[in-house]
Amino acid sequence: MATLIVGLILFLGVHSLSIINEPLRNRLNASMGEGAFKGLYSLVSLIGLVLIVWGYGAARMDPTVIYVPPAWLKHVAFLLLVPVFPLLFATYFPGKIKAKLGHPMLAAVKLWALAHLLANGMLHDLLLFGSFLAWAVADRISMKRRNQRAIPTLPATKANDVIAVVGGLAVYVVMVVWAHQWLFGVAPA
């Protein structure tokens, strides 16, 4: 469990620099140079992600039950997860979805985390998905008081919404039918 917690602290910590102290983040970027800053940011993120995956896998071997969700919540989770990949796609394929939501990736993270919290009741699930949900909520709130940095995207077009929805739903189907079991060892159904 400690490995999972350290991974979450590293991964979400580095992703929280702008939430907690944007001037510090900007000073680090300026003093190190953008390339070095992004390299260090990416390295810390990668180490955190590896520790999250490793720690979560280890925690699954010795689970602590916090609650047992009723079976019907799995159906709710499936429905909440349907828009997750289209929202992720909409982040980089800007169109009306992105214009309406502003930050579709954060909406995707919140839906993903909430759905998994509804369907899973182990301590390691609460730590992982609860941490990501809390981070996404805090990040969205903090965006109201700070300057937004541009995310590299394709040019906005009307076709991007179609690409986001069709591509996202295709990835969702692949995830449900095959990839979730292959990647995480758990069949979602």
N, C-alpha and C positions, 0 to 999 in steps of 0.2 A: 504494500500500500504506500510505503514511503516513496518508492520510485515513481508511482503515479502522481503523488502530490508534488514532488520536485519537478517532474515534467510539466505539470499544470502551472506551477509557479514560473518556470522559465518561459514556457510558450505564451501563456496569457499575460505574464509580466511584461515581456518585451512588446506585446501587442497592446499593452495598456499605457505605454509611455505618453502618448498624446492625451489619454484620458486623465492621467494623474498630473503630468507636468509637461505640457506642450513646449513651454520655453526651454526646458532642459533638453527635450528631444531636438529642438531646432538648433540649440547651441552645440550639441554633440554632432549633429549632421554638418554644421558649418565648420567646426574645428577638425573633424576627421576627414571631411570631404564626403560627398554623396556616395561615391562608389564604395569607400571603406565602411561608411556607416551602414549602407544596405548589405554589404557583405557580412559584417558582424551581426546585424539584425537577423539576417537569414541563417547564419550559423547557430545563433542562440535559439532561434525558432526550430531549426532542424533537430538540434540536440533535445529540446523540450518535447518535440513531437515523437522522437524515437523513445524517449523515456515514458511518455504517455502510453504509447502502444505497448511497450515492454511491461510497464507497471500495471496497466489494465489487464493484460493477458495473465500476468502472475496473480493478480487479485482475483481473477475469475476461477483460479484453481482452489482457492480457499475463501468462498464467498460468505459474507455476512448479510443475512436477510433483514431488511428494514421493514418492508411491506410486501405483500403478495397482491399484485394488481388483478382485478377481475378480468376474465378472458375478453369481455367486450371492449376493454380499453385498447386491446391490440388493433381492433378495427378502427377505432378513433385515431390511433397512431398512424395506421396506413393512410388514412385520409389526410391527416396533417402533413404527411411526408410527400404527398403528390406534388405540391407546388415548389418543393425545396430545390430541385435541380433546375426547373425553369427560372426560378429567382436567381440562382447562381449564374446561369447563362445570361440573364438580363443585365447582370452587373457589367459584363464585358461586351454585350451586344445591345447598346442603348437604344431604346425606343420608348413607347408609351408606358410600358411597365416600369422602367427605371425613372421616367419623368414623374410618374404618379407616386411611386414609393420613395424615391430619393436614394435609398440605400437598400437595394434588394438583397445584397449579401447578408446584411445583419438580420433582415426578416427571415432569410433562409436558415441562418444559424439558430435563431430563436425557435422557429418551427421544428427544426431537426432535434434540438435539445429537449423541447417540451414533449414532443412525440415519444422520444426515448425515455423520458422520465415517467410518462404515463404507462409505458409498456414494461418497465423494468424496475425492480424494487430492491436491488442489492446495494450495499454501501458504495462499492466502486462505481456503480451506475450513477448514484446520486452525486458523487464527487465529480465525475467526468462531465455528465450532462448538465448538472446543476451549475458547475463552474462556467461552462460555456454559455449557458442561459444568462447567468448573472453578468458575465462580461459583455455579452451582446446588448443587454438592456443598458448597462452603464455606458457603453460606447455610444449608443444612440442618443442617450440623454446628453452626454458631453458634447456631441456634435452641434448642439444648439448654441454653445458658447465658444467654439473655436473655429478657426479657418479650416476649410476643407482642402486637402491636397488632391490633385487630379489623379485619377486612376487611368492607366493606359487602356483605352478601349478602341473598338472599331468606330468609324463615323456613324452617327445616328441615322438610321433609315427606317422606313416603314416595315421592311422585311425582317428587321432584327427581332421584333416581337414573335414573328412566326418561327424564326430560327430558335429563339429562346424556349418557346413552348414545345415545339416538336422535338428539338434536340434534348431538352430537359426531360420530357416525358419518356423519350426513348431510353435515356440513361436510367430513369426511375425503374422502368420495366426490367432492364438488364440487371439492375441492383437487386430487385425483388426476386427475380427468377433465378439468378445465378451468382452474381458478384458478391452479395452480402455473405452468403455461405462460404464462398471461396476466400474472400478477404478476411472475414472476421470469425469464421467457424460457426456461425449461428444462422440458421434458416429463419427468415423473418416470418414465415407463415406458420 
